[in-house]
């Protein structure tokens, strides 16, 4: 009963925040970038909440269940990426656009915008789909009479409504509430879980010794295969750039990155540690559920209910962000750019909400066929990271990059990832990120060097 009450309270709170913010949405910029009014404390928590979702709590937990602390290689990619992000956050805000394809068209051309939009929609709807699946798992855990599939449908409907209400404004302020809740709760919950399981000595005794080593049972090549997709996703992340575009000033964007770095490192370590601790006690048919299971069975009821509610809220937050991101692309980069360039704000807002609903349904269909959240996460991260990130980094760091080089990079990064994942046995032999990223960068560099350099006019906005 307590678990259900906490869950309902969280859902009502999130819906109330979104309904409150919907009053401020009058035009396109309000929906897409919150009117460019977000201050750095809000940005810190919306960046943190959008980054840490089912990929960390369920895929990361599943990985930690199998290989222990070596699972930190996956989130460590984000930490490396954040170092790069710290260098470009202020410059991204100075550009003051709406989406990543805005950057790519300004630096390259309209074809780059369209191809990037296709890659972003493919990647982000996959990420949204496994948030729905993870949310369904949590609902089933609290309400056993609700199947995992039914729970997935319920979560999808709630997220679609939440996202469609106020766009970036609802996303950012919902994230603020969730980020505070989860950060404070897990700081308290981990030491309590360790104590209730019998202390750290019992955790060490119950698990293989390699669960506490740098690489565990995986090879260094596999470890880098976990790190690279996460790193690339973060650096090129559409949702991150939209939040920088939503910042009140360049200073707010820069300060937010430093808060995000601190919060991400602390929370990701705590999440993996919680999964390792739980795996010392519980043997599960679905290892991805190790963290919510630990919250429910290894903590006092009230603390467990709050942490489980926080996990649930995190999943909703990330689904909210990754559903909003491709919706923004289709609204701004396709509909507003090519189909209806003169569309007014009222029309854009109506179409925005229709697109949110359609993409939410598409993500739900994908979720129905998912088996492993970990594999789905690595696939989605690789599509995005190999297709988008090299071209985005070249916008800020390589003046010699040309339009044909960028287009070749986006196309190869997308196609190689898809083909490698579909070919029988290929992804088991070599992680898809290696061929996809390698060919993407090779195309960007070689084709750029073989074609005429960009004009000063193209480069001027980014210098």
C-alpha positions as CSV (number, residue, x, y, z in Angstrom):
1,X,0.0,0.0,0.0
2,X,2.8,2.4,0.9
3,X,4.6,1.7,-2.4
4,X,1.4,2.4,-4.4
5,X,0.8,5.6,-2.4
6,X,4.3,6.9,-3.1
7,X,4.0,6.1,-6.8
8,X,0.6,7.9,-7.1
9,X,2.0,10.9,-5.2
10,X,4.9,11.2,-7.6
11,X,2.7,10.9,-10.7
12,X,0.4,13.6,-9.4
13,X,3.3,15.9,-8.6
14,X,4.8,15.5,-12.0
15,X,1.5,16.1,-13.7
16,X,0.8,19.1,-11.5
17,X,4.2,20.6,-12.5
18,X,3.6,20.1,-16.2
19,X,0.0,21.6,-15.9
20,X,1.4,24.6,-14.1
21,X,4.1,25.2,-16.8
22,X,1.6,24.8,-19.7
23,X,0.3,28.3,-19.1
24,X,3.6,29.8,-20.1
25,X,3.6,28.1,-23.5
26,X,2.4,30.7,-26.0
27,X,4.8,30.3,-29.0
28,X,7.3,28.0,-30.7
29,X,10.3,29.1,-28.6
30,X,8.4,28.4,-25.4
31,X,7.7,24.8,-26.4
32,X,11.0,24.0,-27.9
33,X,13.5,25.9,-25.6
34,X,11.4,27.1,-22.7
35,X,11.6,30.7,-23.9
36,X,15.4,30.6,-23.3
37,X,14.8,31.3,-19.6
38,X,16.4,28.4,-17.7
39,X,18.9,29.2,-15.0
40,X,21.9,27.0,-14.2
41,X,20.4,25.2,-11.1
42,X,17.4,24.0,-13.2
43,X,19.7,23.1,-16.0
44,X,21.9,20.9,-13.7
45,X,19.0,18.7,-12.7
46,X,17.3,18.5,-16.0
47,X,20.6,17.5,-17.6
48,X,21.2,14.9,-14.8
49,X,17.6,13.5,-14.9
50,X,17.6,13.2,-18.7
51,X,20.9,11.4,-18.8
52,X,20.3,8.9,-15.9
53,X,17.3,6.8,-16.7
54,X,16.6,3.2,-17.7
55,X,20.0,3.1,-19.4
56,X,21.7,3.5,-16.0
57,X,19.2,2.0,-13.6
58,X,18.2,-1.0,-15.7
59,X,20.8,-1.6,-18.4
60,X,23.6,-0.6,-16.0
61,X,22.1,-2.6,-13.2
62,X,21.8,-5.7,-15.5
63,X,25.5,-5.3,-16.5
64,X,26.6,-4.9,-12.8
65,X,24.6,-8.0,-11.9
66,X,26.7,-10.0,-14.3
67,X,30.2,-8.4,-14.2
68,X,30.2,-6.3,-11.0
69,X,32.0,-2.9,-10.8
70,X,33.4,-3.4,-14.3
71,X,30.0,-2.2,-15.4
72,X,31.3,1.3,-14.6
73,X,32.9,1.3,-18.0
74,X,29.5,2.1,-19.5
75,X,28.8,5.3,-17.5
76,X,32.5,6.3,-17.6
77,X,32.0,7.1,-21.3
78,X,29.6,9.9,-20.1
79,X,32.3,11.2,-17.8
80,X,34.8,11.4,-20.6
81,X,32.2,13.1,-22.8
82,X,31.4,15.7,-20.2
83,X,35.0,17.0,-20.3
84,X,34.5,17.7,-24.0
85,X,31.0,19.2,-23.4
86,X,32.5,21.7,-20.8
87,X,34.5,23.2,-23.7
88,X,31.4,23.8,-26.0
89,X,28.5,24.5,-23.7
90,X,28.8,28.3,-23.8
91,X,29.5,28.4,-27.5
92,X,26.4,26.3,-28.2
93,X,24.2,28.7,-26.2
94,X,25.7,31.6,-28.1
95,X,24.5,30.0,-31.4
96,X,20.9,30.3,-30.0
97,X,19.1,27.8,-32.2
98,X,16.6,25.1,-31.4
99,X,18.1,21.7,-32.4
100,X,21.3,19.9,-33.4
101,X,20.2,19.8,-37.1
102,X,20.1,23.6,-36.9
103,X,23.8,23.5,-36.2
104,X,24.5,21.0,-38.9
105,X,22.6,22.9,-41.6
106,X,24.3,26.2,-40.7
107,X,27.7,24.6,-40.9
108,X,27.0,22.2,-43.8
109,X,23.7,22.2,-45.6
110,X,20.0,21.2,-45.6
111,X,20.8,17.5,-46.5
112,X,22.8,17.2,-43.4
113,X,19.9,18.5,-41.4
114,X,17.5,15.9,-42.8
115,X,19.9,13.0,-42.5
116,X,20.7,13.9,-38.9
117,X,17.0,14.1,-38.1
118,X,16.5,10.6,-39.4
119,X,19.3,9.3,-37.2
120,X,18.1,11.2,-34.2
121,X,14.5,9.9,-34.5
122,X,15.8,6.3,-34.9
123,X,18.0,6.5,-31.9
124,X,15.8,8.5,-29.5
125,X,12.6,6.5,-30.1
126,X,14.6,3.3,-29.3
127,X,15.8,5.0,-26.1
128,X,12.2,6.0,-25.3
129,X,11.0,2.5,-25.9
130,X,13.1,0.9,-23.2
131,X,12.1,3.6,-20.8
132,X,8.5,2.5,-21.4
133,X,9.6,-1.1,-20.8
134,X,11.5,-0.3,-17.6
135,X,8.5,1.7,-16.3
136,X,6.3,-1.3,-17.0
137,X,8.6,-3.5,-15.0
138,X,8.3,-1.2,-12.0
139,X,4.5,-1.0,-12.2
140,X,4.3,-4.8,-12.3
141,X,6.6,-5.1,-9.3
142,X,4.3,-2.8,-7.3
143,X,1.0,-4.0,-8.8
144,X,1.5,-7.7,-9.6
145,X,-2.0,-7.8,-11.2
146,X,-0.7,-5.4,-13.9
147,X,1.4,-7.3,-16.4
148,X,4.7,-5.9,-17.6
149,X,3.1,-5.3,-21.0
150,X,0.1,-3.5,-19.5
151,X,2.4,-1.4,-17.4
152,X,4.4,-0.4,-20.4
153,X,1.2,0.8,-22.1
154,X,0.2,2.8,-19.0
155,X,3.7,4.5,-18.8
156,X,3.7,5.3,-22.5
157,X,0.3,7.0,-22.2
158,X,1.4,9.1,-19.2
159,X,4.7,10.1,-20.8
160,X,3.0,11.2,-24.0
161,X,0.6,13.4,-22.1
162,X,3.3,14.8,-19.9
163,X,5.6,15.6,-22.9
164,X,2.8,17.1,-25.0
165,X,1.6,19.6,-22.3
166,X,4.4,22.2,-22.2
167,X,7.4,20.9,-24.1
168,X,10.8,21.9,-22.7
169,X,9.2,23.9,-19.9
170,X,7.5,20.8,-18.5
171,X,10.6,18.6,-19.2
172,X,13.0,20.9,-17.3
173,X,10.9,21.5,-14.2
174,X,9.7,17.9,-13.9
175,X,13.4,17.0,-14.1
176,X,14.2,19.4,-11.3
177,X,11.8,17.7,-8.9
178,X,13.0,14.1,-9.9
179,X,16.7,15.0,-9.8
180,X,16.5,16.3,-6.2
181,X,14.4,13.3,-5.1
182,X,16.6,10.6,-6.5
183,X,20.0,12.2,-5.6
184,X,19.1,12.6,-1.9
185,X,17.4,9.2,-1.6
186,X,20.1,7.0,-3.1
187,X,22.8,8.8,-0.9
188,X,20.9,7.5,2.1
189,X,19.8,4.2,0.7
190,X,23.1,2.6,-0.3
191,X,24.7,2.4,3.1
192,X,21.4,1.1,4.6
193,X,21.2,-1.6,1.9
194,X,24.8,-2.7,2.6
195,X,24.1,-2.9,6.4
196,X,20.8,-4.9,5.8
197,X,22.5,-7.4,3.5
198,X,25.2,-8.1,6.2
199,X,27.9,-5.5,5.7
200,X,30.5,-5.0,3.0
201,X,32.4,-8.2,4.1
202,X,29.3,-10.3,3.3
203,X,28.9,-8.6,-0.1
204,X,32.6,-9.5,-1.0
205,X,32.1,-13.0,0.3
206,X,28.9,-13.7,-1.7
207,X,30.3,-12.5,-5.1
208,X,33.2,-13.6,-7.4
209,X,36.4,-11.8,-6.8
210,X,36.4,-10.4,-10.4
211,X,33.3,-8.4,-9.6
212,X,35.6,-6.0,-7.7
213,X,38.3,-5.6,-10.4
214,X,38.9,-3.1,-13.2
215,X,37.7,-5.4,-16.1
216,X,36.0,-8.2,-14.2
217,X,35.1,-11.0,-16.6
218,X,35.2,-8.8,-19.7
219,X,38.2,-7.9,-22.0
220,X,39.6,-4.4,-22.4
221,X,38.2,-4.3,-25.9
222,X,34.7,-5.0,-24.6
223,X,35.1,-2.4,-21.9
224,X,36.0,0.2,-24.5
225,X,33.0,-1.1,-26.5
226,X,30.8,-0.1,-23.5
227,X,32.5,3.3,-23.0
228,X,32.6,4.6,-26.6
229,X,28.8,4.6,-27.4
230,X,28.0,6.3,-24.1
231,X,30.7,8.9,-24.7
232,X,29.6,9.6,-28.2
233,X,25.9,9.8,-27.3
234,X,26.6,12.4,-24.6
235,X,28.8,14.6,-26.8
236,X,26.3,14.8,-29.6
237,X,23.2,14.5,-27.5
238,X,20.3,16.4,-29.0
239,X,18.5,16.9,-25.7
240,X,21.7,18.3,-24.1
241,X,22.1,20.9,-26.9
242,X,18.4,21.9,-26.6
243,X,18.9,22.5,-22.9
244,X,22.0,24.7,-23.6
245,X,19.8,26.6,-26.2
246,X,17.2,27.0,-23.4
247,X,19.7,28.5,-21.0
248,X,19.2,32.1,-19.9
249,X,22.8,33.1,-20.6
250,X,26.1,31.5,-21.8
251,X,27.3,31.6,-18.2
252,X,24.3,29.5,-17.0
253,X,25.1,26.9,-19.7
254,X,28.8,26.7,-18.6
255,X,28.0,26.5,-14.9
256,X,25.4,23.8,-15.5
257,X,28.0,21.5,-17.0
258,X,30.2,21.6,-13.9
259,X,27.2,20.7,-11.7
260,X,26.2,18.0,-14.2
261,X,29.7,16.5,-14.1
262,X,29.7,16.2,-10.3
263,X,26.2,14.8,-10.1
264,X,26.7,12.3,-12.9
265,X,29.9,10.8,-11.4
266,X,28.4,10.5,-7.9
267,X,25.1,9.1,-9.0
268,X,26.4,6.6,-11.6
269,X,28.8,5.1,-9.0
270,X,26.1,4.8,-6.4
271,X,23.7,3.2,-8.9
272,X,26.3,0.5,-10.0
273,X,27.2,0.0,-6.3
274,X,23.5,-0.6,-5.4
275,X,23.2,-3.2,-8.2
276,X,26.4,-5.0,-7.0
277,X,25.2,-5.0,-3.4
278,X,21.8,-6.3,-4.5
279,X,23.4,-9.1,-6.6
280,X,25.1,-10.4,-3.5
281,X,21.7,-11.3,-2.0
282,X,19.2,-11.8,-4.9
283,X,19.1,-14.2,-7.8
284,X,16.7,-12.9,-10.5
285,X,15.2,-14.2,-13.7
286,X,15.3,-10.6,-15.0
287,X,18.6,-9.2,-13.9
288,X,17.7,-5.7,-15.2
289,X,15.4,-5.5,-12.2
290,X,18.2,-5.8,-9.6
291,X,18.1,-2.2,-8.4
292,X,14.3,-1.9,-7.9
293,X,14.3,-5.4,-6.3
294,X,17.0,-4.2,-3.9
295,X,15.0,-1.1,-3.1
296,X,12.0,-3.1,-2.3
297,X,13.5,-6.1,-0.4
298,X,16.8,-4.8,1.2
299,X,15.6,-1.4,2.6
300,X,13.1,-0.3,5.3
301,X,9.7,0.0,3.7
302,X,9.5,3.9,3.6
303,X,13.0,4.3,2.3
304,X,12.5,1.5,-0.2
305,X,9.2,3.0,-1.4
306,X,10.8,6.5,-1.9
307,X,13.7,5.0,-3.8
308,X,11.5,2.8,-6.0
309,X,9.3,5.8,-6.6
310,X,12.4,7.8,-7.6
311,X,13.5,5.1,-10.0
312,X,10.1,5.1,-11.5
313,X,10.2,8.9,-11.8
314,X,13.7,8.8,-13.4
315,X,12.4,6.4,-16.1
316,X,9.5,8.8,-16.8
317,X,11.9,11.8,-16.9
318,X,14.2,10.1,-19.4
319,X,11.3,8.9,-21.6
320,X,10.0,12.5,-21.4
321,X,13.3,13.9,-22.7
322,X,13.9,11.3,-25.4
323,X,10.4,11.6,-26.7
324,X,10.5,15.4,-26.7
325,X,13.9,15.4,-28.6
326,X,12.9,13.7,-31.9
327,X,9.5,15.4,-31.7
328,X,11.3,18.7,-31.7
329,X,13.3,17.6,-34.8
330,X,10.3,16.7,-36.8
331,X,8.5,19.8,-35.8
332,X,11.3,22.3,-36.3
333,X,13.6,20.6,-38.8
334,X,11.1,19.0,-41.2
335,X,7.6,20.5,-40.7
336,X,8.6,24.1,-40.0
337,X,11.7,24.0,-42.3
338,X,10.4,22.3,-45.4
339,X,6.6,21.5,-45.2
340,X,5.2,24.6,-43.7
341,X,7.9,27.3,-43.4
342,X,5.3,30.1,-42.7
343,X,3.3,28.2,-40.1
344,X,2.2,30.3,-37.1
345,X,2.9,29.5,-33.5
346,X,-0.6,28.2,-32.9
347,X,-0.3,25.7,-35.8
348,X,3.2,24.6,-34.7
349,X,2.0,23.9,-31.1
350,X,-0.9,21.8,-32.3
351,X,1.3,19.8,-34.8
352,X,3.9,19.5,-32.0
353,X,1.5,17.6,-29.8
354,X,0.3,15.4,-32.6
355,X,3.9,14.4,-33.4
356,X,4.6,13.7,-29.8
357,X,1.7,11.2,-29.7
358,X,2.7,9.6,-33.0
359,X,6.4,9.1,-32.0
360,X,5.3,7.9,-28.6
361,X,3.2,5.2,-30.3
362,X,6.2,4.3,-32.5
363,X,8.4,3.9,-29.5
364,X,5.8,1.7,-27.8
365,X,5.8,-0.6,-30.8
366,X,9.6,-1.0,-30.5
367,X,9.3,-1.6,-26.8
368,X,7.0,-4.6,-27.4
369,X,9.8,-6.4,-29.2
370,X,12.8,-5.6,-26.8
371,X,14.4,-8.4,-24.9
372,X,17.6,-6.8,-23.4
373,X,17.6,-3.2,-22.3
374,X,21.4,-3.3,-22.2
375,X,21.7,-4.3,-25.9
376,X,19.0,-1.8,-26.9
377,X,20.8,1.0,-25.1
378,X,24.2,0.1,-26.8
379,X,22.5,0.0,-30.2
380,X,20.8,3.3,-29.8
381,X,23.9,5.0,-28.4
382,X,25.9,3.7,-31.3
383,X,23.5,4.9,-34.0
384,X,23.5,8.4,-32.5
385,X,27.2,8.5,-31.5
386,X,28.6,7.2,-34.8
387,X,26.1,9.1,-37.1
388,X,25.8,12.5,-35.4
389,X,28.7,13.1,-33.0
390,X,31.7,13.3,-35.4
391,X,29.9,15.9,-37.6
392,X,28.8,17.9,-34.5
393,X,32.4,17.9,-33.0
394,X,33.7,19.1,-36.4
395,X,31.3,22.1,-36.2
396,X,33.2,23.3,-33.1
397,X,36.7,21.9,-33.5
398,X,37.7,21.3,-37.2
399,X,37.4,24.2,-39.7
400,X,38.5,22.0,-42.6
401,X,35.4,19.7,-42.3
402,X,33.3,19.9,-45.5
403,X,29.6,19.2,-46.4
404,X,30.3,16.0,-48.4
405,X,32.5,14.7,-45.6
406,X,29.8,15.4,-43.0
407,X,27.1,13.8,-45.1
408,X,29.2,10.7,-45.7
409,X,29.9,10.4,-42.0
410,X,26.2,10.6,-41.0
411,X,25.1,8.1,-43.6
412,X,27.9,5.5,-42.9
413,X,27.5,5.9,-39.1
414,X,23.8,5.1,-39.3
415,X,23.9,2.3,-41.9
416,X,26.9,0.4,-40.6
417,X,25.4,0.3,-37.1
418,X,22.1,-1.0,-38.4
419,X,23.7,-3.6,-40.7
420,X,26.2,-4.8,-38.0
421,X,23.3,-5.3,-35.5
422,X,21.2,-7.2,-38.0
423,X,23.9,-9.5,-39.4
424,X,24.0,-12.9,-37.6
425,X,26.9,-13.2,-35.2
426,X,28.6,-9.9,-36.1
427,X,27.9,-7.9,-33.0
428,X,29.0,-10.9,-30.8
429,X,32.3,-11.0,-32.7
430,X,33.0,-7.2,-32.7
431,X,31.1,-4.4,-30.9
432,X,29.2,-2.4,-33.6
433,X,30.7,0.9,-32.3
434,X,34.2,0.0,-33.7
435,X,33.3,-0.4,-37.4
436,X,30.5,2.3,-37.3
437,X,32.6,5.0,-35.6
438,X,35.7,4.1,-37.6
439,X,34.1,4.4,-41.0
440,X,32.1,7.5,-39.9
441,X,35.3,9.3,-38.9
442,X,37.2,8.0,-41.9
443,X,34.6,9.4,-44.2
444,X,34.5,12.7,-42.5
445,X,38.3,13.2,-42.6
446,X,39.1,11.7,-46.1
447,X,36.2,13.2,-48.0
448,X,36.8,16.6,-46.3
449,X,40.4,16.6,-47.3
450,X,39.5,15.6,-50.9
451,X,36.9,18.4,-51.3
452,X,37.3,22.2,-51.4
453,X,37.4,23.8,-47.9
454,X,34.3,25.6,-46.6
455,X,33.9,29.3,-47.1
456,X,34.7,31.9,-44.4
457,X,31.0,32.7,-44.5
458,X,30.1,29.2,-43.4
459,X,32.7,29.3,-40.6
460,X,32.0,32.7,-39.3
461,X,29.1,31.9,-36.9
462,X,31.2,29.2,-35.1
463,X,34.5,31.1,-34.7
